[in-house]
Amino acid sequence: MAPDGTRPARFEGHEYPQTLPEPDDIRAGALAPWSTLTTIERTGLSLQLVESRLRDALRHLENSVIPGDPSAMAITDIEGQPITRRSAVLVALFEEAGETHLVLTRRSFSMREHRGEIALPGGRSDAGETPTETALREAREEVGIDESAVRVVGWLSPIVTLALGSAIWPVIGFLNGRPVMVTDPGEVDRAFTVPLADLLADGTYLEERWRRELARPGADADGYFPIYFYRVPGDLIWGATARVVTELLCIVTGVEWPEGSGARS
């Protein structure tokens, strides 16, 4: 709970259709990593700037490689059990009016897992696929972005989702312009885009610190671990997607990524 015994307010008055699996014990978290930046420093984020910052952060394919692949990278969960599920998502970016935009989806409410959640286009890897191949295939299947329209430029830290025992590789791809998206209704309820500048704006980001009975990697001495949230029109980004978005925004703005070189959800 918050220090005064009440749960912290989460975007008071903002409505969204998701049902979050919240623990009973929630505290207020830290300010946004970019909270000290001026408005000017959080806007005018062109693809050229994004690409330059990816190079600086060693997340560009010109000076680094994606760490491992679904068939070779050994990842274990908190109890030392192998993580056997492999997935990848496409962080699809395009520029419009001098601002970089991100492609997002809302998962179908008919899906068995993570129904109705905001996500990046992506899914489970087929046998023998690399993260890049998975991300491009899933983006085509889910939202109709053809592989030939994507210039793959970099990557973000792989994430282990303990709830599903899955490892997720975020692959960054640039588009020539705003995509015309055709969704698969069996997987995607809707697809939309959001400017990075909007995600960096005051009042959009929120960190909470959660505690569950099962210890989590990255928890503090009292067992609390960070959960990130973003307010977007009619919805909420949280969980693994919010972790990916937070790392991306830290790189783009040149501030420190609070989770270090990797992350778990």
C-alpha positions in Angstrom: 0.0 0.0 0.0 1.0 3.6 -0.2 2.6 5.1 2.9 -0.7 6.6 4.1 -2.5 3.2 3.7 -4.3 4.0 0.5 -3.5 2.8 -3.0 -2.0 5.4 -5.3 -4.3 7.0 -7.8 -3.8 5.6 -11.4 -4.7 8.2 -14.0 -7.8 9.2 -12.1 -10.9 9.4 -14.3 -9.2 7.6 -17.2 -11.3 4.6 -18.3 -10.0 1.5 -20.1 -11.5 -1.9 -20.9 -8.7 -4.1 -19.4 -8.9 -6.0 -16.1 -5.5 -6.0 -14.4 -4.4 -8.9 -12.2 -3.3 -6.6 -9.4 -1.8 -7.7 -6.1 -3.3 -6.4 -2.8 0.0 -4.6 -2.0 0.8 -1.7 -4.2 2.9 1.4 -3.5 3.6 4.6 -5.5 6.7 4.4 -7.6 9.3 6.8 -8.9 8.9 9.7 -11.3 9.4 9.1 -15.1 13.1 8.6 -15.9 12.8 11.7 -18.3 10.9 13.9 -15.8 13.7 16.4 -15.6 13.8 16.9 -19.3 12.2 20.0 -20.9 9.3 19.8 -23.3 11.6 20.7 -26.1 13.8 17.7 -25.2 10.8 15.4 -25.3 9.5 16.5 -28.7 10.8 16.7 -32.3 11.9 13.1 -32.1 12.7 12.2 -35.7 13.6 8.8 -37.0 17.1 10.2 -37.6 17.4 11.0 -34.0 16.0 7.7 -32.9 18.6 5.9 -35.1 21.4 8.0 -33.8 20.4 7.2 -30.2 20.2 3.5 -31.0 23.8 3.6 -32.2 24.9 5.5 -29.1 23.2 2.9 -26.9 24.7 -0.1 -28.8 21.2 -1.2 -29.9 21.7 -0.7 -33.6 22.5 -3.6 -35.9 25.5 -1.6 -37.3 27.4 -1.9 -34.0 25.7 -4.8 -32.2 23.8 -8.0 -32.7 20.6 -9.3 -31.3 21.6 -11.2 -28.2 21.0 -14.9 -29.0 18.1 -16.4 -30.9 15.1 -18.6 -29.9 17.0 -21.8 -30.5 20.3 -20.9 -28.9 19.8 -18.4 -26.1 19.6 -20.1 -22.7 17.3 -18.3 -20.3 16.0 -19.6 -16.9 13.3 -18.3 -14.6 13.7 -17.4 -10.9 13.6 -21.1 -9.8 16.3 -22.1 -12.4 13.8 -23.8 -14.7 14.4 -23.4 -18.5 12.2 -20.9 -20.3 11.1 -22.9 -23.3 8.6 -20.5 -25.0 10.2 -18.1 -27.4 8.5 -15.0 -28.8 9.3 -11.7 -30.6 7.6 -8.4 -31.1 8.1 -5.7 -33.7 8.7 -2.2 -32.4 7.5 -0.6 -35.6 8.4 3.1 -35.9 7.6 5.7 -38.6 7.9 9.5 -38.8 5.1 12.0 -39.4 5.4 15.8 -39.1 8.8 15.4 -37.6 7.7 13.1 -34.8 8.3 9.3 -34.5 5.2 7.2 -34.0 4.9 3.7 -32.6 2.5 1.0 -33.8 0.4 -0.7 -31.1 -2.4 -3.2 -30.9 -5.1 -4.2 -28.5 -5.3 -8.0 -28.3 -8.6 -9.6 -29.0 -10.9 -10.1 -26.0 -11.5 -13.7 -27.2 -7.8 -14.8 -26.7 -7.0 -17.1 -23.8 -4.0 -15.1 -22.6 -3.6 -11.4 -22.0 -7.0 -10.7 -23.6 -7.7 -7.0 -24.3 -4.2 -5.9 -23.4 -2.2 -3.3 -25.4 0.7 -5.0 -27.1 3.3 -4.7 -29.9 2.7 -6.8 -33.0 4.3 -10.2 -32.3 3.9 -13.7 -31.1 5.4 -17.1 -30.6 8.4 -18.2 -32.7 8.0 -21.1 -35.1 10.7 -23.8 -35.0 14.0 -22.5 -36.4 12.9 -18.8 -36.6 15.1 -16.0 -35.5 13.6 -13.1 -33.5 13.6 -10.9 -36.6 11.8 -13.5 -38.7 9.2 -14.0 -36.0 8.6 -10.3 -35.5 8.2 -9.6 -39.2 5.9 -12.6 -39.8 3.7 -11.8 -36.8 3.4 -8.1 -37.8 2.2 -9.2 -41.3 -0.2 -11.7 -39.9 -1.6 -9.4 -37.1 -1.8 -6.0 -38.7 -0.9 -6.5 -42.4 2.6 -4.8 -42.4 4.5 -6.6 -45.1 8.1 -7.6 -44.4 9.3 -5.7 -47.4 8.0 -2.4 -45.9 10.2 -2.8 -42.7 13.9 -1.8 -42.4 15.1 -3.7 -39.3 17.6 -1.5 -37.5 18.0 -2.6 -33.9 16.7 -4.4 -30.8 15.8 -3.9 -27.2 16.6 -6.0 -24.2 14.9 -9.5 -24.2 12.3 -9.9 -21.5 11.4 -13.0 -19.5 7.7 -13.0 -18.6 7.5 -15.2 -15.5 3.7 -15.6 -15.6 3.8 -17.4 -18.9 7.4 -18.8 -18.8 8.2 -17.0 -22.1 11.2 -15.0 -23.4 10.3 -12.1 -25.7 12.8 -10.4 -28.1 11.8 -6.8 -29.2 13.0 -6.1 -32.7 13.1 -2.4 -33.9 12.0 -1.7 -37.5 11.5 1.5 -39.4 8.6 2.1 -41.8 8.7 4.6 -44.7 5.4 6.2 -43.5 2.2 5.6 -41.7 1.1 2.0 -42.5 -2.3 1.0 -43.8 -3.1 -1.7 -41.2 -5.4 -4.7 -41.8 -6.0 -6.6 -38.6 -6.6 -10.2 -37.9 -9.8 -10.1 -35.8 -9.0 -13.4 -34.1 -5.9 -11.9 -32.6 -6.3 -8.1 -32.7 -9.2 -6.0 -31.5 -7.7 -2.8 -32.9 -4.5 -1.4 -34.2 -3.4 2.2 -33.6 -0.3 4.5 -33.4 0.9 6.9 -30.9 3.7 9.5 -31.1 6.7 9.0 -28.8 6.3 12.6 -27.7 2.8 11.8 -26.4 4.2 8.9 -24.3 6.9 11.3 -22.9 4.4 14.0 -22.0 3.6 14.9 -18.4 0.7 12.9 -17.0 1.1 9.9 -19.4 3.6 7.8 -17.4 3.1 6.2 -14.0 5.2 3.8 -12.0 3.8 1.6 -9.3 5.6 -0.8 -7.0 3.9 -4.2 -6.6 4.6 -7.0 -4.1 3.4 -10.6 -4.5 4.0 -13.7 -2.4 6.4 -15.2 -4.9 9.6 -13.2 -5.0 10.5 -11.5 -8.3 13.8 -10.6 -9.8 14.7 -7.0 -9.4 12.5 -6.6 -6.2 13.8 -4.4 -3.4 14.6 -5.6 0.1 10.9 -5.5 1.0 9.9 -7.5 -2.1 8.5 -4.6 -4.2 9.2 -4.5 -8.0 8.3 -1.8 -10.5 5.4 -1.9 -12.9 5.1 0.8 -15.5 1.9 2.3 -17.0 1.1 4.6 -19.9 -2.2 6.4 -20.5 -3.2 6.2 -24.1 -6.6 7.2 -25.6 -9.2 4.8 -24.3 -6.7 2.4 -22.9 -3.6 1.6 -20.8 -0.2 0.2 -21.7 1.4 -1.9 -18.9 3.3 -5.1 -18.2 5.9 -6.4 -20.7 4.8 -3.9 -23.4 5.3 -1.0 -21.0 8.8 -2.3 -20.1 9.8 -2.4 -23.8 8.3 1.1 -24.3 10.2 2.5 -21.3 13.5 1.2 -22.5 12.9 2.6 -25.9 12.0 6.0 -24.5 15.0 6.1 -22.3 17.3 5.4 -25.2 15.6 8.0 -27.4 15.8 10.7 -24.7 19.3 9.6 -23.6 18.4 9.0 -20.0 19.2 6.0 -17.8 17.1 2.9 -18.3 16.1 2.0 -14.7 16.0 -1.8 -15.3 19.6 -1.9 -16.6 20.6 -4.2 -19.5 17.6 -6.6 -19.2 14.2 -6.9 -17.7 11.7 -9.4 -16.4 7.9 -9.1 -16.0 
